[in-house]
């Protein structure tokens, strides 16, 4: 009883419980061990309703205990219809969940087999959940019947809506309170939903509070008969239409606010070029002067940051020659001052020669940050072979890179030649390694003779301010 751990105030114990949970948790399983520490911990944790608001169909017993301990606190209920039908006890829904459904603030229902299955389980939806803020519905195998509208009336409290292979029903089109929207329709279901481009544009425009939209959809009619959207508040827009023409139609009709982030998902860089070629530059957030670029070969993502917003794109198939920066879709990159290059050859998606790195594409580059597990000499050979290249370059940063002795010699020679032949000295070399595996003392000593600062750090990421 004299140990400090037994005298922690309830507020600290509550903080520990909240810290253990993460966004992907569907139940309170992670905090159950806290109730086994001692009687004081158990009473403190159990008596806090906010710790037990995550309810899942994975465990009947835990769901029952959590609902009793949550009392009247707002609930996040996650139901897997396949589990309920096959594994849960027959009374799981009627005896355990249904009496508390009015307390649901978040409802997630996945593996829905048919629209009839959902309407039978929620016959008075959404009136039975007056506090509903977030809703996610996801189909399983069968296709949702577009003629079925399970929403008897609009959920006026709904702020976050996510529909996976489920169409926008007439009642949902009347919503005006959304802040976040996710619409994902597999290509197999595209034509079955009969979604017209103007229908979606009208819906997005009339939801004036909408700040985030994640769209993976297709259209039966992509030619718009209306004016482009006005007055929207979107700060994040992710588009994956599976068809370049559909993507062009969406982006061209949704001008974003300054400071917003536009993300395009494409299958290949060729498809991305096709998409961007038909979009007015003004619709790309007016991002005419980006200053920061991040390129990751392992996930096929390129991101540009500028004063007016952020533009990024992901490629599903980042194999072969991924990017030739001399022929970048948004070229010329004459304003990029900082470039982060993440190149993971060990990844199954990346190829050994997946980057054609040409510094001439970045004439005002000041900072180059690289994260690479192998092939450093090959990756930076255009830079190291020409000391006069990129005359504004001041900082080189390496994160978890395989800095071999041969590469360190090349780097030292480059710094020496740059110091002796040009006025553009390298000011700083920063080496960050999570495991503390740094180059030899001799190679670092040689490097220090030609560079003002050689900085070694143990960390899992680069500092925010590299300059």
C-alpha positions as CSV (number, residue, x, y, z in Angstrom):
1,X,0.0,0.0,0.0
2,X,3.0,2.3,0.4
3,X,4.2,1.9,-3.2
4,X,3.7,5.1,-5.3
5,X,1.9,3.1,-8.0
6,X,-0.9,2.4,-5.6
7,X,-1.3,6.1,-4.8
8,X,-1.8,7.4,-8.4
9,X,-4.9,9.6,-8.5
10,X,-7.8,8.4,-10.6
11,X,-7.1,11.1,-13.2
12,X,-3.7,9.5,-14.0
13,X,-5.1,6.0,-14.2
14,X,-7.8,7.3,-16.6
15,X,-5.1,8.9,-18.7
16,X,-3.2,5.5,-18.8
17,X,-6.4,3.7,-20.0
18,X,-7.0,6.3,-22.8
19,X,-3.4,6.1,-23.8
20,X,-3.6,2.3,-24.4
21,X,-6.5,2.6,-26.8
22,X,-6.0,3.6,-30.5
23,X,-8.2,4.5,-33.4
24,X,-8.4,0.9,-34.7
25,X,-9.6,-0.6,-31.5
26,X,-13.2,-1.9,-31.6
27,X,-13.6,-2.9,-28.0
28,X,-12.0,-2.3,-24.5
29,X,-9.8,-5.5,-24.6
30,X,-6.6,-3.5,-24.3
31,X,-7.5,-2.0,-20.9
32,X,-8.9,-5.1,-19.3
33,X,-5.4,-6.0,-17.9
34,X,-5.4,-2.7,-16.0
35,X,-8.3,-4.0,-13.9
36,X,-6.1,-6.9,-12.7
37,X,-3.3,-4.8,-11.2
38,X,-5.0,-4.4,-7.8
39,X,-8.3,-3.6,-6.2
40,X,-7.7,0.2,-6.3
41,X,-6.9,0.1,-10.0
42,X,-9.8,-2.2,-10.7
43,X,-12.4,0.0,-8.9
44,X,-11.0,3.2,-10.5
45,X,-10.9,1.9,-14.1
46,X,-14.3,0.1,-13.9
47,X,-16.0,3.2,-12.4
48,X,-15.1,5.4,-15.3
49,X,-17.8,4.9,-18.0
50,X,-15.7,6.5,-20.8
51,X,-13.3,3.6,-20.7
52,X,-16.0,1.1,-21.8
53,X,-17.7,2.8,-24.7
54,X,-16.2,0.6,-27.4
55,X,-18.6,-2.2,-28.2
56,X,-17.8,-5.0,-30.7
57,X,-19.5,-8.2,-31.9
58,X,-16.2,-10.1,-31.5
59,X,-16.8,-10.9,-27.8
60,X,-20.2,-11.3,-26.3
61,X,-18.9,-11.4,-22.7
62,X,-16.8,-8.2,-23.1
63,X,-19.6,-6.4,-24.9
64,X,-22.0,-7.2,-22.0
65,X,-19.6,-6.0,-19.4
66,X,-18.7,-2.9,-21.3
67,X,-22.3,-1.9,-21.8
68,X,-23.0,-2.2,-18.1
69,X,-20.0,-0.2,-17.2
70,X,-20.5,2.5,-19.9
71,X,-23.9,3.3,-18.3
72,X,-25.3,6.2,-20.5
73,X,-22.1,7.3,-22.1
74,X,-22.0,7.7,-25.9
75,X,-21.1,4.4,-27.5
76,X,-19.0,3.4,-30.6
77,X,-20.7,0.1,-31.8
78,X,-18.9,-2.0,-34.4
79,X,-20.9,-4.9,-35.7
80,X,-19.6,-7.6,-38.1
81,X,-22.7,-9.2,-39.6
82,X,-20.9,-12.4,-40.5
83,X,-19.8,-12.9,-36.9
84,X,-23.3,-12.2,-35.6
85,X,-24.9,-14.7,-38.0
86,X,-22.3,-17.5,-37.5
87,X,-20.5,-17.2,-34.2
88,X,-22.4,-15.0,-31.8
89,X,-25.2,-16.2,-29.5
90,X,-28.7,-16.0,-30.9
91,X,-29.6,-13.2,-28.5
92,X,-26.5,-11.1,-29.0
93,X,-28.4,-8.4,-30.9
94,X,-31.8,-8.4,-29.2
95,X,-30.6,-9.0,-25.6
96,X,-27.2,-7.3,-25.5
97,X,-26.9,-4.5,-28.1
98,X,-30.5,-3.4,-28.9
99,X,-31.4,-2.1,-25.4
100,X,-28.4,0.4,-25.6
101,X,-28.7,1.3,-29.3
102,X,-30.1,4.8,-28.5
103,X,-26.7,5.7,-26.9
104,X,-24.8,5.0,-30.1
105,X,-22.7,8.0,-31.2
106,X,-20.7,5.9,-33.8
107,X,-22.1,2.9,-35.7
108,X,-20.0,0.7,-37.9
109,X,-21.7,-2.2,-39.7
110,X,-19.6,-4.4,-42.0
111,X,-20.1,-7.6,-44.0
112,X,-23.7,-6.7,-44.8
113,X,-25.0,-9.4,-47.1
114,X,-28.2,-7.7,-48.4
115,X,-30.1,-4.5,-47.9
116,X,-32.9,-6.5,-46.4
117,X,-30.6,-7.8,-43.7
118,X,-29.9,-4.3,-42.6
119,X,-33.5,-3.1,-42.6
120,X,-34.6,-6.1,-40.5
121,X,-31.9,-5.3,-37.9
122,X,-32.6,-1.6,-37.8
123,X,-36.3,-1.2,-38.6
124,X,-36.5,2.3,-37.3
125,X,-33.2,3.7,-38.6
126,X,-32.0,6.3,-37.8
127,X,-34.7,7.5,-35.4
128,X,-33.7,4.8,-33.0
129,X,-30.3,6.5,-32.7
130,X,-30.9,10.2,-31.9
131,X,-27.3,10.8,-30.9
132,X,-25.7,9.3,-34.0
133,X,-22.7,11.3,-35.3
134,X,-20.6,8.8,-37.3
135,X,-21.9,6.0,-39.6
136,X,-20.0,3.5,-41.6
137,X,-21.8,0.8,-43.7
138,X,-20.0,-1.8,-45.8
139,X,-21.4,-4.5,-48.0
140,X,-20.0,-8.0,-48.2
141,X,-20.7,-10.1,-51.3
142,X,-24.1,-9.2,-52.6
143,X,-24.9,-5.8,-54.1
144,X,-27.1,-3.3,-52.3
145,X,-30.4,-2.9,-53.9
146,X,-30.4,0.8,-55.1
147,X,-34.2,1.0,-54.8
148,X,-34.0,0.3,-51.1
149,X,-33.8,3.4,-48.9
150,X,-33.1,2.2,-45.4
151,X,-33.0,5.7,-44.0
152,X,-36.6,6.6,-43.2
153,X,-35.6,10.2,-42.5
154,X,-32.4,12.2,-42.6
155,X,-30.1,11.8,-39.6
156,X,-29.8,15.5,-38.7
157,X,-27.0,14.8,-36.2
158,X,-24.9,12.9,-38.7
159,X,-21.4,14.4,-39.3
160,X,-19.3,11.6,-40.7
161,X,-20.7,9.3,-43.3
162,X,-18.9,6.3,-44.9
163,X,-20.6,4.1,-47.5
164,X,-18.7,1.1,-49.0
165,X,-20.5,-0.3,-52.0
166,X,-23.7,1.3,-50.9
167,X,-25.4,4.0,-52.9
168,X,-26.5,7.5,-51.8
169,X,-30.2,7.0,-51.1
170,X,-32.7,9.9,-51.6
171,X,-32.9,10.5,-47.8
172,X,-29.1,10.7,-47.5
173,X,-29.0,13.2,-50.3
174,X,-31.0,15.5,-48.0
175,X,-28.2,15.6,-45.4
176,X,-26.8,19.1,-44.7
177,X,-24.7,18.4,-41.6
178,X,-21.7,16.4,-42.9
179,X,-18.1,17.3,-42.2
180,X,-16.6,14.1,-43.6
181,X,-17.7,11.9,-46.5
182,X,-16.4,8.6,-47.8
183,X,-17.9,6.9,-50.9
184,X,-16.2,3.8,-52.1
185,X,-17.8,1.8,-54.9
186,X,-15.9,-1.2,-56.4
187,X,-15.7,-1.1,-60.2
188,X,-17.9,-4.2,-60.3
189,X,-20.7,-2.1,-58.8
190,X,-20.2,1.2,-60.5
191,X,-22.9,1.0,-63.1
192,X,-25.4,-0.5,-60.7
193,X,-25.6,2.7,-58.7
194,X,-26.5,5.0,-61.6
195,X,-24.7,8.0,-60.1
196,X,-24.7,11.2,-62.2
197,X,-21.8,13.6,-61.7
198,X,-24.2,16.5,-61.1
199,X,-26.0,14.6,-58.4
200,X,-22.7,14.3,-56.4
201,X,-21.6,17.8,-57.1
202,X,-25.0,19.2,-55.9
203,X,-24.7,17.0,-52.7
204,X,-21.1,18.2,-52.0
205,X,-22.0,21.9,-52.6
206,X,-25.1,21.8,-50.4
207,X,-23.1,20.4,-47.5
208,X,-21.4,23.6,-46.6
209,X,-19.8,22.2,-43.5
210,X,-18.0,19.4,-45.4
211,X,-14.2,19.6,-44.9
212,X,-13.1,16.1,-46.0
213,X,-14.1,13.9,-48.9
214,X,-12.7,10.5,-49.9
215,X,-14.2,9.4,-53.2
216,X,-13.6,6.1,-55.1
217,X,-16.5,6.1,-57.5
218,X,-17.5,6.1,-61.1
219,X,-20.3,7.9,-63.0
220,X,-22.9,6.8,-65.5
221,X,-22.9,10.4,-66.8
222,X,-19.7,12.5,-66.3
223,X,-20.7,15.6,-68.4
224,X,-21.8,18.3,-66.0
225,X,-24.7,20.6,-66.9
226,X,-24.1,23.0,-64.0
227,X,-21.5,25.6,-62.9
228,X,-18.5,24.4,-60.9
229,X,-18.9,24.3,-57.2
230,X,-18.8,27.5,-55.2
231,X,-18.4,28.2,-51.5
232,X,-17.2,24.7,-50.5
233,X,-15.0,24.3,-47.4
234,X,-13.1,21.2,-48.4
235,X,-9.7,21.0,-46.9
236,X,-9.0,17.4,-48.0
237,X,-10.1,15.7,-51.2
238,X,-9.0,12.2,-52.2
239,X,-10.1,10.9,-55.6
240,X,-9.8,7.4,-57.1
241,X,-12.3,7.0,-59.9
242,X,-10.6,4.1,-61.7
243,X,-11.1,6.1,-64.9
244,X,-9.1,9.1,-66.0
245,X,-12.1,10.9,-67.5
246,X,-14.2,10.5,-64.3
247,X,-11.3,11.8,-62.2
248,X,-10.8,14.8,-64.6
249,X,-14.6,15.6,-64.4
250,X,-14.5,15.6,-60.6
251,X,-11.4,17.6,-60.1
252,X,-12.3,20.2,-62.7
253,X,-15.6,20.9,-61.0
254,X,-14.4,21.1,-57.4
255,X,-12.1,24.0,-56.9
256,X,-10.5,23.8,-53.4
257,X,-9.7,26.3,-50.8
258,X,-6.2,27.6,-50.3
259,X,-4.3,25.4,-47.9
260,X,-6.2,22.3,-48.9
261,X,-4.8,18.9,-49.8
262,X,-5.7,17.2,-53.0
263,X,-4.8,13.5,-53.4
264,X,-5.1,11.5,-56.6
265,X,-4.8,7.7,-56.8
266,X,-3.9,6.3,-60.1
267,X,-2.7,2.9,-61.4
268,X,0.3,4.2,-63.3
269,X,2.2,7.4,-64.0
270,X,0.9,7.3,-67.5
271,X,-2.6,7.4,-66.2
272,X,-1.7,10.3,-63.9
273,X,-0.3,12.3,-66.8
274,X,-3.5,11.6,-68.7
275,X,-5.6,12.9,-65.7
276,X,-3.5,16.0,-65.2
277,X,-3.4,16.9,-68.9
278,X,-7.1,17.6,-68.9
279,X,-7.3,19.6,-65.7
280,X,-6.8,23.4,-65.5
281,X,-3.9,24.3,-63.3
282,X,-6.1,26.6,-61.2
283,X,-7.9,23.5,-59.9
284,X,-4.7,22.0,-58.5
285,X,-5.0,24.4,-55.5
286,X,-3.2,27.1,-57.5
287,X,0.0,25.2,-56.5
288,X,2.1,27.0,-58.9
289,X,5.1,27.4,-56.6
290,X,5.6,24.3,-54.5
291,X,8.7,24.5,-52.2
292,X,8.8,21.0,-50.7
293,X,8.5,17.7,-52.5
294,X,8.4,14.2,-51.0
295,X,8.8,11.1,-53.2
296,X,8.5,7.6,-51.8
297,X,9.2,4.7,-54.2
298,X,8.1,2.0,-51.7
299,X,4.5,3.2,-51.6
300,X,4.4,5.0,-55.0
301,X,3.5,8.4,-53.5
302,X,4.6,11.8,-54.5
303,X,3.7,14.9,-52.6
304,X,4.1,18.6,-53.3
305,X,3.7,21.3,-50.6
306,X,3.4,24.9,-51.3
307,X,2.0,28.1,-49.9
308,X,-1.5,27.5,-51.3
309,X,-1.9,23.8,-50.4
310,X,-0.7,20.3,-51.0
311,X,-1.0,17.9,-53.9
312,X,-0.1,14.2,-53.8
313,X,-0.7,11.2,-55.8
314,X,-0.3,7.4,-55.2
315,X,0.3,4.8,-57.9
316,X,-1.0,1.3,-57.3
317,X,1.7,-0.3,-59.4
318,X,5.0,1.5,-58.7
319,X,7.2,-1.0,-60.7
320,X,9.8,-0.3,-63.3
321,X,11.0,3.3,-64.0
322,X,8.7,5.1,-61.7
323,X,9.6,8.8,-61.9
324,X,11.8,10.7,-64.3
325,X,11.8,14.1,-62.5
326,X,12.8,15.7,-65.8
327,X,9.4,14.8,-67.1
328,X,7.3,15.2,-64.0
329,X,3.6,15.7,-64.6
330,X,3.7,19.2,-62.9
331,X,7.0,20.2,-64.3
332,X,9.0,22.4,-64.2
333,X,9.9,21.9,-60.6
334,X,11.9,25.2,-60.6
335,X,10.7,26.3,-57.1
336,X,11.4,23.2,-55.0
337,X,13.8,24.1,-52.2
338,X,13.6,20.9,-50.1
339,X,13.3,17.4,-51.5
340,X,12.7,14.2,-49.5
341,X,13.5,11.0,-51.3
342,X,12.4,7.7,-49.8
343,X,13.7,4.8,-51.8
344,X,13.2,1.2,-50.4
345,X,14.5,-1.3,-52.9
346,X,13.7,-4.1,-50.4
347,X,10.1,-3.4,-50.9
348,X,8.3,-5.8,-53.2
349,X,6.9,-2.8,-55.1
350,X,10.1,-1.1,-55.9
351,X,12.6,-1.8,-58.7
352,X,16.4,-1.3,-58.4
353,X,16.3,1.5,-61.0
354,X,13.0,3.0,-60.0
355,X,14.2,6.6,-59.8
356,X,15.8,8.7,-62.5
357,X,17.2,11.4,-60.2
358,X,18.2,14.5,-62.2
359,X,19.3,17.5,-60.1
360,X,18.9,19.8,-63.1
361,X,15.1,19.5,-62.5
362,X,15.7,21.3,-59.1
363,X,17.7,24.4,-59.8
364,X,17.1,26.1,-56.5
365,X,17.3,23.0,-54.2
366,X,18.7,23.8,-50.8
367,X,18.0,20.6,-48.8
368,X,18.1,17.0,-50.0
369,X,16.9,14.4,-47.5
370,X,17.3,10.7,-48.4
371,X,16.0,7.5,-46.7
372,X,17.4,4.5,-48.5
373,X,18.3,1.0,-47.4
374,X,20.6,0.1,-50.3
375,X,22.1,1.5,-53.5
376,X,23.1,4.9,-52.2
377,X,26.0,5.3,-54.6
378,X,23.7,4.5,-57.6
379,X,21.0,6.7,-56.3
380,X,23.1,9.8,-55.8
381,X,25.8,9.2,-58.4
382,X,24.5,12.1,-60.6
383,X,25.0,14.4,-57.6
384,X,28.4,13.1,-56.4
385,X,29.9,13.1,-59.9
386,X,29.3,16.8,-60.5
387,X,30.3,19.2,-57.6
388,X,28.8,22.2,-59.4
389,X,25.4,20.6,-59.7
390,X,22.5,22.3,-57.7
391,X,24.6,25.3,-56.6
392,X,22.1,26.3,-53.9
393,X,22.3,22.9,-52.1
394,X,23.4,23.5,-48.5
395,X,22.1,20.5,-46.5
396,X,22.3,16.7,-47.1
397,X,20.3,14.5,-44.6
398,X,20.3,10.7,-44.4
399,X,17.8,8.7,-42.5
400,X,18.5,5.0,-41.9
401,X,20.7,4.9,-45.0
402,X,23.3,2.2,-45.8
403,X,26.3,4.6,-45.8
404,X,29.1,2.3,-46.8
405,X,32.8,3.3,-46.6
406,X,33.0,3.6,-50.4
407,X,30.0,5.9,-50.4
408,X,31.5,8.0,-47.5
409,X,34.7,8.4,-49.6
410,X,32.7,9.6,-52.6
411,X,30.7,12.0,-50.3
412,X,33.9,13.4,-48.8
413,X,35.5,13.8,-52.3
414,X,32.3,15.6,-53.5
415,X,32.4,18.0,-50.5
416,X,36.1,18.7,-51.1
417,X,35.7,19.4,-54.8
418,X,32.6,21.6,-54.1
419,X,34.6,23.6,-51.5
420,X,37.6,24.1,-53.8
421,X,35.9,24.7,-57.1
422,X,32.7,26.6,-56.3
423,X,31.5,29.2,-53.8
424,X,28.5,26.9,-52.9
425,X,29.8,25.1,-49.9
426,X,27.8,22.3,-48.2
427,X,26.9,23.7,-44.8
428,X,25.6,20.5,-43.1
429,X,25.6,16.7,-43.3
430,X,22.9,15.2,-41.0
431,X,23.0,11.4,-40.4
432,X,20.0,10.0,-38.4
433,X,19.9,6.3,-37.7
434,X,17.4,4.5,-35.5
435,X,19.8,1.7,-34.5
436,X,22.8,4.0,-34.0
437,X,24.8,2.4,-36.9
438,X,27.0,5.3,-38.0
439,X,29.9,5.4,-40.4
440,X,33.4,4.9,-39.1
441,X,35.2,7.6,-37.1
442,X,37.8,7.9,-39.9
443,X,35.3,8.6,-42.6
444,X,33.5,11.2,-40.4
445,X,36.8,12.9,-39.6
446,X,37.6,13.2,-43.3
447,X,34.2,14.6,-44.0
448,X,34.5,17.2,-41.2
449,X,37.4,18.8,-43.0
450,X,35.1,20.0,-45.8
451,X,31.8,20.7,-44.2
452,X,30.9,23.1,-41.4
453,X,28.5,20.7,-39.5
454,X,28.5,16.9,-39.4
455,X,25.5,16.0,-37.2
456,X,24.8,12.5,-35.9
457,X,21.6,11.6,-34.2
458,X,19.8,8.5,-33.0
459,X,16.1,8.8,-33.9
460,X,13.4,7.2,-36.0
461,X,12.7,10.4,-38.1
462,X,14.4,13.5,-39.4
463,X,13.9,16.8,-37.5
464,X,11.3,19.1,-39.0
465,X,13.7,21.9,-39.7
466,X,16.5,20.5,-41.7
467,X,18.1,23.8,-42.5
